[in-house]
Amino acid sequence: MNNFGLDIWSNKNFIIQDGEIKLNFKCMPSLLDITNAIRSKDVKGPMILRFPHLIQRQIKTLYSYFSKAIDENSYQGSFNAVFPLKVNQFPSVVEAITTKGKKYNYGLEAGSKAELILAMSQTPNGANITVNGFKDTEMLTLAFIAAQSGHNITVTIEGLNELESIIDIASTSSLKIPNIGIRIRLHSAGSGIWAKSGGMDAKFGLTSTEIIEAINLLKNANLLDRFSMIHFHIGSQMSDISPLKKALREAGNIYAELKKMGANSLSSINIGGGLAVEYNQHIQSHARNYSIDEFASSVVFLLGEIMDAKGVKHPDIFTESGRYISASHAVLITPVLELFSQDYQEKLLNFKKNNPPLIEELKELNRLLNNTNCIEYLHDALDHMESLFTLFDLGYIDLQDRSNAEILVHNIIKKALYLKSSNPTNELEQLQTKLQERYLINASIFQSLPDYWGLGQQFPVMPIHYLNTTPIRAASLWDITCDSDGEIGFNPEKPLYLHDINTDEEDYFLGFFNVGAYQETLGMNHNLFTHPNEYTININDTDYTITNEIKSKNILDILDSIGYNKDSILKKLKTDLLKSDFITEKEKSGTLSKLETFLEQNGYLRTTN
Ligand SMILES: *Cc1c(COP(=O)(O)O)cnc(C)c1O
């Protein structure tokens, strides 16, 4: 697995060249160059790198396959897309969507009041806004305000009470009325770990009886001409395409029936999101059984076929793909602070004049180990180790002897792994698994990979350099939170091997990929670690620029954000220090300015890496 499954998950967005991972675009900068450029400005800790060209690529791919399918099927309706803000509301992401999506009239989807306000302030003129989720009268009034302010907005109702509120607002105000959509409750459900949005027991949507009721309510209120869309969403990260096809047949027939019932303004079907992203790093499993090509042509073909059979005009198609659009654009870079077995360095050996015979033997094994004898010598070393432990327990050797033995055996194992790395025996592989190396990463899994913590969702991870050498250490990754859940353990079925690096002498950076969807606002401030520093990287033909720096919250701001008063914290710390004894005034003021600097920094570690 020398390329860490890059050919499986990266969709050719990245390539390995000269031992480093590079962006496969224009001037092809390496992630290490970008990382070092940022770190040269005294930035430490984890960082999120955003690549808007990867958002552009996804938007373009989505549109090109739908327009291909529309051509091939002589489909009469149009294709439209909105980006669901819940997937990533960060300013640089929304900006990338609206600027890169401008020529497609790309819109935004909102699922809460704050997201609706965001959509109203960021959607380019004329682009669509769709609104989903549970809504109160205030939120519905906001939608009226958006319509009044010139937005092309469709509010999808999740229940009849929402429709009643809309009718109410329409009758008591003269604000422009938004387009109305109805979310339908499908009997077909999705697939995959996020497939809870479809099915009879789904959280959202109107049953067929309720849909009929809704049409009657609209008719009576003279609002049927505002009813323009039906909507469904069968869940995220759809692994299998067949539930989608079932949903399309169901929704397509509901659409056609409603048209026949006189819903003349009804013109679109919104198929929600769900397009899956490849997170797998290992060949044996795949996240989805369909391509974007198959996805687009299934949607277009099925809807065309149903409408033709029922003699109904082809609807416009809306999609709300979020994960598919934004996952690939963000990479989390984390410095490795420490390898736990780094303590077993050869330079720490401290022999006596007279060492116990077994130690002398270990010394010889270590000195003479080579490709031919390494398995045999390894067995001897492990054997001696056992005996030495027994001798220690019985009081025959001392702590220094034991330390020497541990270092020697560790070295022998490492050397054997190196010597056999191109073709490890079964036994060595098992040994490798047993002798996992723990890599301490300067990041919080709770903050930056919450779906790993909450759902066991794996993200592709690999070093961004040293890729010319074979990684031989079975790796488990530990984050810097004081929580044993902050660990990505070694999984022999999906093994991660990393390099044996001396972090006192060299930097070692891991990249976590496809983290641009859902992770950022889902991330939590456990131990008060906050969103890492982030940067937007624009890549040109001959160079690249680093823009839109957003710094991680500093320590005082973190405390302030959970309700402490940062001024009184600062005051208390200062007074305590100033009234303390036994240091000079000079040292006091030096310490004070140190303290102030610390409080201006974020909580990630700085000194080791
Ligand atoms: C979450 C959500 C989406 C986005 O789903 P993805 O799987 O990220 O594409 C789209 N529509 C609705 C209604 C949603 O709730």
The ligand as an SDF file (V2000), in Angstrom:
LIG
                    3D

 15 15  0  0  0  0  0  0  0  0999 V2000
  -28.1540   16.9680    4.0450 C   0  0  0  0  0  0  0  0  0  0  0  0
  -29.0260   17.2080    2.9050 C   0  0  0  0  0  0  0  0  0  0  0  0
  -28.5120   17.2460    1.6060 C   0  0  0  0  0  0  0  0  0  0  0  0
  -27.0580   16.9630    1.2880 C   0  0  0  0  0  0  0  0  0  0  0  0
  -26.7910   15.6060    1.2150 O   0  0  0  0  0  0  0  0  0  0  0  0
  -25.3600   15.0900    0.6880 P   0  0  0  0  0  0  0  0  0  0  0  0
  -25.3800   13.6550    0.9630 O   0  0  0  0  0  0  0  0  0  0  0  0
  -24.3320   15.8270    1.4150 O   0  0  0  0  0  0  0  0  0  0  0  0
  -25.3150   15.3740   -0.7760 O   0  0  0  0  0  0  0  0  0  0  0  0
  -29.3710   17.5480    0.5780 C   0  0  0  0  0  0  0  0  0  0  0  0
  -30.6790   17.7850    0.7950 N   0  0  0  0  0  0  0  0  0  0  0  0
  -31.2130   17.7400    2.0450 C   0  0  0  0  0  0  0  0  0  0  0  0
  -32.6340   17.9910    2.2410 C   0  0  0  0  0  0  0  0  0  0  0  0
  -30.4070   17.4350    3.1250 C   0  0  0  0  0  0  0  0  0  0  0  0
  -30.9460   17.3870    4.3410 O   0  0  0  0  0  0  0  0  0  0  0  0
  1  2  1  0
  2  3  1  0
  2 14  2  0
  3  4  1  0
  3 10  2  0
  4  5  1  0
  5  6  1  0
  6  7  2  0
  6  8  1  0
  6  9  1  0
 10 11  1  0
 11 12  2  0
 12 13  1  0
 12 14  1  0
 14 15  1  0
M  END
$$$$
